[in-house]
Amino acid sequence: WPLISTALVPCGVHSGDPTSILRACGRAVTREVALGATVGYADRIGGGERFVDYDPEDLAATIIYQLGALDGLALAEQARVTCVRAGGALFDAVRTDRNHAWALVNAVLDYDPSLTIVGLPDSRLLQTAERNGLSISREFQPHRLQNANGSLGAVITEPEVVARRAADAVASGAYDSVRLPWHTAAERECAKAVHAALLDAGHTITPPQAATQPELPVHLSVAGRATPA
């Protein structure tokens, strides 16, 4: 937690439960880490990793439900959700799926337009969010290679390689958010390496809603199963 600006917390419909989510919120407050919502398809059996052909209005309602659940538990710890990111199969879908990208954007507009939407540059999601006046943060996942069609590919496990990729991506100006998993000791070693590389390059690490300074601070987030270690 000392390495990051934001903890991305699943909201209960694909992963997480009220107790673990509340615990994650409390840890974030104690460590002065911002809270981000990881929203997904309502698919606990598949862990949110399977595409669900939702009607857009139904999906928007499901996302509002998730935002409200996390935000309510955050309020109990005197915190608020600051950003939202699609998780699992929904993350893949909103890269190109017009209807599901619209559903996520519409949910944020209805629930809290001050939330920052985190996603891949040039994705349908961020294009839709920008057209509707929402704040966006352009995400890079340094531990994943990128396929020719823009989708995410093979996993990289060497901390030095992951750190170099993160620093190069931010230096390019195309990204202002770096996202890493936080499930294993090896993944946490990668996070340490990325944190050090970004600071060594002179970047400031902040939550996404604070990324408004000319030097373009970096949003460094980790995704847990509800309680990052």
Contacts in CASP RR format, 6 or more apart in sequence:
PFRMAT RR
TARGET T0000
AUTHOR 0000-0000-0000
METHOD contacts of the structure
MODEL  1
WPLISTALVPCGVHSGDPTSILRACGRAVTREVALGATVGYADRIGGGER
FVDYDPEDLAATIIYQLGALDGLALAEQARVTCVRAGGALFDAVRTDRNH
AWALVNAVLDYDPSLTIVGLPDSRLLQTAERNGLSISREFQPHRLQNANG
SLGAVITEPEVVARRAADAVASGAYDSVRLPWHTAAERECAKAVHAALLD
AGHTITPPQAATQPELPVHLSVAGRATPA
1 7 0 8 1.000
1 27 0 8 1.000
1 28 0 8 1.000
1 31 0 8 1.000
1 33 0 8 1.000
1 228 0 8 1.000
2 31 0 8 1.000
3 191 0 8 1.000
3 192 0 8 1.000
3 194 0 8 1.000
3 195 0 8 1.000
3 220 0 8 1.000
3 222 0 8 1.000
4 33 0 8 1.000
4 191 0 8 1.000
4 195 0 8 1.000
4 205 0 8 1.000
4 220 0 8 1.000
4 221 0 8 1.000
4 222 0 8 1.000
5 33 0 8 1.000
5 34 0 8 1.000
5 205 0 8 1.000
5 206 0 8 1.000
5 207 0 8 1.000
5 208 0 8 1.000
5 218 0 8 1.000
5 219 0 8 1.000
5 220 0 8 1.000
5 221 0 8 1.000
6 33 0 8 1.000
6 34 0 8 1.000
6 35 0 8 1.000
6 36 0 8 1.000
6 82 0 8 1.000
6 83 0 8 1.000
6 207 0 8 1.000
6 208 0 8 1.000
6 219 0 8 1.000
6 220 0 8 1.000
6 221 0 8 1.000
6 222 0 8 1.000
7 24 0 8 1.000
7 27 0 8 1.000
7 28 0 8 1.000
7 33 0 8 1.000
7 34 0 8 1.000
7 35 0 8 1.000
7 36 0 8 1.000
7 221 0 8 1.000
7 222 0 8 1.000
7 224 0 8 1.000
7 228 0 8 1.000
8 36 0 8 1.000
8 37 0 8 1.000
8 38 0 8 1.000
8 85 0 8 1.000
8 179 0 8 1.000
8 221 0 8 1.000
8 222 0 8 1.000
8 223 0 8 1.000
8 224 0 8 1.000
9 21 0 8 1.000
9 24 0 8 1.000
9 25 0 8 1.000
9 28 0 8 1.000
9 35 0 8 1.000
9 36 0 8 1.000
9 37 0 8 1.000
9 38 0 8 1.000
9 70 0 8 1.000
9 224 0 8 1.000
9 226 0 8 1.000
10 16 0 8 1.000
10 21 0 8 1.000
10 38 0 8 1.000
10 40 0 8 1.000
10 87 0 8 1.000
10 224 0 8 1.000
10 225 0 8 1.000
10 226 0 8 1.000
11 21 0 8 1.000
11 37 0 8 1.000
11 38 0 8 1.000
11 39 0 8 1.000
11 40 0 8 1.000
11 66 0 8 1.000
11 67 0 8 1.000
11 68 0 8 1.000
11 69 0 8 1.000
11 70 0 8 1.000
12 18 0 8 1.000
12 21 0 8 1.000
12 44 0 8 1.000
12 66 0 8 1.000
12 69 0 8 1.000
12 226 0 8 1.000
13 40 0 8 1.000
13 41 0 8 1.000
13 42 0 8 1.000
13 43 0 8 1.000
13 44 0 8 1.000
13 62 0 8 1.000
13 65 0 8 1.000
13 66 0 8 1.000
14 40 0 8 1.000
14 41 0 8 1.000
14 42 0 8 1.000
14 43 0 8 1.000
14 44 0 8 1.000
14 46 0 8 1.000
14 47 0 8 1.000
14 48 0 8 1.000
14 87 0 8 1.000
14 88 0 8 1.000
15 38 0 8 1.000
15 44 0 8 1.000
15 47 0 8 1.000
15 48 0 8 1.000
15 225 0 8 1.000
15 226 0 8 1.000
16 225 0 8 1.000
16 226 0 8 1.000
17 226 0 8 1.000
18 69 0 8 1.000
18 73 0 8 1.000
20 225 0 8 1.000
20 226 0 8 1.000
20 227 0 8 1.000
21 69 0 8 1.000
21 70 0 8 1.000
21 73 0 8 1.000
21 226 0 8 1.000
22 73 0 8 1.000
22 76 0 8 1.000
22 77 0 8 1.000
23 226 0 8 1.000
23 227 0 8 1.000
24 35 0 8 1.000
24 226 0 8 1.000
24 227 0 8 1.000
24 228 0 8 1.000
25 35 0 8 1.000
25 70 0 8 1.000
25 73 0 8 1.000
25 74 0 8 1.000
25 76 0 8 1.000
25 77 0 8 1.000
25 79 0 8 1.000
26 77 0 8 1.000
26 79 0 8 1.000
27 33 0 8 1.000
27 227 0 8 1.000
27 228 0 8 1.000
28 34 0 8 1.000
28 35 0 8 1.000
28 77 0 8 1.000
28 79 0 8 1.000
29 77 0 8 1.000
29 78 0 8 1.000
29 79 0 8 1.000
34 82 0 8 1.000
34 83 0 8 1.000
34 207 0 8 1.000
34 208 0 8 1.000
34 209 0 8 1.000
35 70 0 8 1.000
35 74 0 8 1.000
35 79 0 8 1.000
35 80 0 8 1.000
35 81 0 8 1.000
35 82 0 8 1.000
36 70 0 8 1.000
36 81 0 8 1.000
36 82 0 8 1.000
36 83 0 8 1.000
36 84 0 8 1.000
36 85 0 8 1.000
36 221 0 8 1.000
37 66 0 8 1.000
37 67 0 8 1.000
37 70 0 8 1.000
37 71 0 8 1.000
37 81 0 8 1.000
37 83 0 8 1.000
37 84 0 8 1.000
37 85 0 8 1.000
37 115 0 8 1.000
38 85 0 8 1.000
38 86 0 8 1.000
38 87 0 8 1.000
38 223 0 8 1.000
38 224 0 8 1.000
39 62 0 8 1.000
39 63 0 8 1.000
39 66 0 8 1.000
39 67 0 8 1.000
39 84 0 8 1.000
39 85 0 8 1.000
39 86 0 8 1.000
39 87 0 8 1.000
39 90 0 8 1.000
39 104 0 8 1.000
39 107 0 8 1.000
40 48 0 8 1.000
40 62 0 8 1.000
40 63 0 8 1.000
40 66 0 8 1.000
40 86 0 8 1.000
40 87 0 8 1.000
40 88 0 8 1.000
40 89 0 8 1.000
40 90 0 8 1.000
41 48 0 8 1.000
41 50 0 8 1.000
41 51 0 8 1.000
41 52 0 8 1.000
41 54 0 8 1.000
41 59 0 8 1.000
41 62 0 8 1.000
41 88 0 8 1.000
41 89 0 8 1.000
41 90 0 8 1.000
42 52 0 8 1.000
42 62 0 8 1.000
43 49 0 8 1.000
43 50 0 8 1.000
43 52 0 8 1.000
43 89 0 8 1.000
47 88 0 8 1.000
48 87 0 8 1.000
48 88 0 8 1.000
48 89 0 8 1.000
48 90 0 8 1.000
49 88 0 8 1.000
49 89 0 8 1.000
50 89 0 8 1.000
51 89 0 8 1.000
51 92 0 8 1.000
51 93 0 8 1.000
52 89 0 8 1.000
54 62 0 8 1.000
54 100 0 8 1.000
54 103 0 8 1.000
56 99 0 8 1.000
56 100 0 8 1.000
56 102 0 8 1.000
56 103 0 8 1.000
56 106 0 8 1.000
57 103 0 8 1.000
59 99 0 8 1.000
59 100 0 8 1.000
59 103 0 8 1.000
59 104 0 8 1.000
59 107 0 8 1.000
60 103 0 8 1.000
60 104 0 8 1.000
60 106 0 8 1.000
60 107 0 8 1.000
60 110 0 8 1.000
61 107 0 8 1.000
63 84 0 8 1.000
63 103 0 8 1.000
63 104 0 8 1.000
63 107 0 8 1.000
63 108 0 8 1.000
63 111 0 8 1.000
64 107 0 8 1.000
64 110 0 8 1.000
64 111 0 8 1.000
67 81 0 8 1.000
67 84 0 8 1.000
67 107 0 8 1.000
67 108 0 8 1.000
67 111 0 8 1.000
67 112 0 8 1.000
67 115 0 8 1.000
68 111 0 8 1.000
70 81 0 8 1.000
71 80 0 8 1.000
71 81 0 8 1.000
71 112 0 8 1.000
74 80 0 8 1.000
74 81 0 8 1.000
81 112 0 8 1.000
81 115 0 8 1.000
82 115 0 8 1.000
82 116 0 8 1.000
82 207 0 8 1.000
82 208 0 8 1.000
82 209 0 8 1.000
83 115 0 8 1.000
83 116 0 8 1.000
83 117 0 8 1.000
83 118 0 8 1.000
83 137 0 8 1.000
83 207 0 8 1.000
83 208 0 8 1.000
83 209 0 8 1.000
83 219 0 8 1.000
84 104 0 8 1.000
84 108 0 8 1.000
84 115 0 8 1.000
84 116 0 8 1.000
84 117 0 8 1.000
84 118 0 8 1.000
85 91 0 8 1.000
85 117 0 8 1.000
85 118 0 8 1.000
85 119 0 8 1.000
85 139 0 8 1.000
85 179 0 8 1.000
85 221 0 8 1.000
86 93 0 8 1.000
86 94 0 8 1.000
86 104 0 8 1.000
86 119 0 8 1.000
86 125 0 8 1.000
87 223 0 8 1.000
90 100 0 8 1.000
90 104 0 8 1.000
91 119 0 8 1.000
92 151 0 8 1.000
92 152 0 8 1.000
93 100 0 8 1.000
93 101 0 8 1.000
94 100 0 8 1.000
94 101 0 8 1.000
94 104 0 8 1.000
94 119 0 8 1.000
94 123 0 8 1.000
94 124 0 8 1.000
94 125 0 8 1.000
95 120 0 8 1.000
95 123 0 8 1.000
95 124 0 8 1.000
95 125 0 8 1.000
95 150 0 8 1.000
95 151 0 8 1.000
96 123 0 8 1.000
96 124 0 8 1.000
97 124 0 8 1.000
98 124 0 8 1.000
98 128 0 8 1.000
101 123 0 8 1.000
101 124 0 8 1.000
101 125 0 8 1.000
101 127 0 8 1.000
101 128 0 8 1.000
102 128 0 8 1.000
104 117 0 8 1.000
104 125 0 8 1.000
105 117 0 8 1.000
105 125 0 8 1.000
105 128 0 8 1.000
105 129 0 8 1.000
105 132 0 8 1.000
105 134 0 8 1.000
108 115 0 8 1.000
108 117 0 8 1.000
108 129 0 8 1.000
108 134 0 8 1.000
109 132 0 8 1.000
109 134 0 8 1.000
113 133 0 8 1.000
113 134 0 8 1.000
114 135 0 8 1.000
114 209 0 8 1.000
115 134 0 8 1.000
115 135 0 8 1.000
116 134 0 8 1.000
116 135 0 8 1.000
116 136 0 8 1.000
116 137 0 8 1.000
116 208 0 8 1.000
116 209 0 8 1.000
117 125 0 8 1.000
117 126 0 8 1.000
117 129 0 8 1.000
117 134 0 8 1.000
117 135 0 8 1.000
117 136 0 8 1.000
117 137 0 8 1.000
118 136 0 8 1.000
118 137 0 8 1.000
118 139 0 8 1.000
118 177 0 8 1.000
118 179 0 8 1.000
118 208 0 8 1.000
118 219 0 8 1.000
118 221 0 8 1.000
119 125 0 8 1.000
119 126 0 8 1.000
119 136 0 8 1.000
119 137 0 8 1.000
119 138 0 8 1.000
119 139 0 8 1.000
119 177 0 8 1.000
120 126 0 8 1.000
120 138 0 8 1.000
120 139 0 8 1.000
120 150 0 8 1.000
121 138 0 8 1.000
121 139 0 8 1.000
121 174 0 8 1.000
121 175 0 8 1.000
126 136 0 8 1.000
126 138 0 8 1.000
129 135 0 8 1.000
129 136 0 8 1.000
130 136 0 8 1.000
135 208 0 8 1.000
135 209 0 8 1.000
137 176 0 8 1.000
137 177 0 8 1.000
137 208 0 8 1.000
137 211 0 8 1.000
137 219 0 8 1.000
138 174 0 8 1.000
138 175 0 8 1.000
138 176 0 8 1.000
138 177 0 8 1.000
139 175 0 8 1.000
139 177 0 8 1.000
139 178 0 8 1.000
139 179 0 8 1.000
140 165 0 8 1.000
140 166 0 8 1.000
140 169 0 8 1.000
140 170 0 8 1.000
140 174 0 8 1.000
140 175 0 8 1.000
140 177 0 8 1.000
140 178 0 8 1.000
140 179 0 8 1.000
141 152 0 8 1.000
141 178 0 8 1.000
141 179 0 8 1.000
141 180 0 8 1.000
142 156 0 8 1.000
142 162 0 8 1.000
142 163 0 8 1.000
142 165 0 8 1.000
142 166 0 8 1.000
142 169 0 8 1.000
142 178 0 8 1.000
142 180 0 8 1.000
142 190 0 8 1.000
142 194 0 8 1.000
143 155 0 8 1.000
143 156 0 8 1.000
143 157 0 8 1.000
143 162 0 8 1.000
143 180 0 8 1.000
143 181 0 8 1.000
143 187 0 8 1.000
143 190 0 8 1.000
144 152 0 8 1.000
144 153 0 8 1.000
144 154 0 8 1.000
144 155 0 8 1.000
144 156 0 8 1.000
145 152 0 8 1.000
145 153 0 8 1.000
145 154 0 8 1.000
145 155 0 8 1.000
145 156 0 8 1.000
146 152 0 8 1.000
146 153 0 8 1.000
147 153 0 8 1.000
156 162 0 8 1.000
156 165 0 8 1.000
157 186 0 8 1.000
157 190 0 8 1.000
159 189 0 8 1.000
159 190 0 8 1.000
159 192 0 8 1.000
159 193 0 8 1.000
159 194 0 8 1.000
160 193 0 8 1.000
162 180 0 8 1.000
162 190 0 8 1.000
162 193 0 8 1.000
162 194 0 8 1.000
163 190 0 8 1.000
163 193 0 8 1.000
163 194 0 8 1.000
163 196 0 8 1.000
163 197 0 8 1.000
164 197 0 8 1.000
166 178 0 8 1.000
166 194 0 8 1.000
166 197 0 8 1.000
166 198 0 8 1.000
167 194 0 8 1.000
167 197 0 8 1.000
167 198 0 8 1.000
167 200 0 8 1.000
167 201 0 8 1.000
169 175 0 8 1.000
169 178 0 8 1.000
170 176 0 8 1.000
170 178 0 8 1.000
170 198 0 8 1.000
170 201 0 8 1.000
170 203 0 8 1.000
170 216 0 8 1.000
170 218 0 8 1.000
171 201 0 8 1.000
173 216 0 8 1.000
176 208 0 8 1.000
176 211 0 8 1.000
176 216 0 8 1.000
176 217 0 8 1.000
176 218 0 8 1.000
176 219 0 8 1.000
177 208 0 8 1.000
177 218 0 8 1.000
177 219 0 8 1.000
177 220 0 8 1.000
177 221 0 8 1.000
178 194 0 8 1.000
178 198 0 8 1.000
178 218 0 8 1.000
178 219 0 8 1.000
178 220 0 8 1.000
178 221 0 8 1.000
179 221 0 8 1.000
179 222 0 8 1.000
179 223 0 8 1.000
180 187 0 8 1.000
180 190 0 8 1.000
180 191 0 8 1.000
180 194 0 8 1.000
180 220 0 8 1.000
180 221 0 8 1.000
180 222 0 8 1.000
180 223 0 8 1.000
181 187 0 8 1.000
181 222 0 8 1.000
181 223 0 8 1.000
181 224 0 8 1.000
182 188 0 8 1.000
182 191 0 8 1.000
182 222 0 8 1.000
182 223 0 8 1.000
182 224 0 8 1.000
182 228 0 8 1.000
182 229 0 8 1.000
183 224 0 8 1.000
183 225 0 8 1.000
188 229 0 8 1.000
191 220 0 8 1.000
191 222 0 8 1.000
194 220 0 8 1.000
195 205 0 8 1.000
195 220 0 8 1.000
198 205 0 8 1.000
198 218 0 8 1.000
198 220 0 8 1.000
199 205 0 8 1.000
203 215 0 8 1.000
203 216 0 8 1.000
203 217 0 8 1.000
203 218 0 8 1.000
204 213 0 8 1.000
204 215 0 8 1.000
204 217 0 8 1.000
204 218 0 8 1.000
205 217 0 8 1.000
205 218 0 8 1.000
205 219 0 8 1.000
205 220 0 8 1.000
206 217 0 8 1.000
206 218 0 8 1.000
206 219 0 8 1.000
207 219 0 8 1.000
208 219 0 8 1.000
210 217 0 8 1.000
211 217 0 8 1.000
211 218 0 8 1.000
211 219 0 8 1.000
222 228 0 8 1.000
END
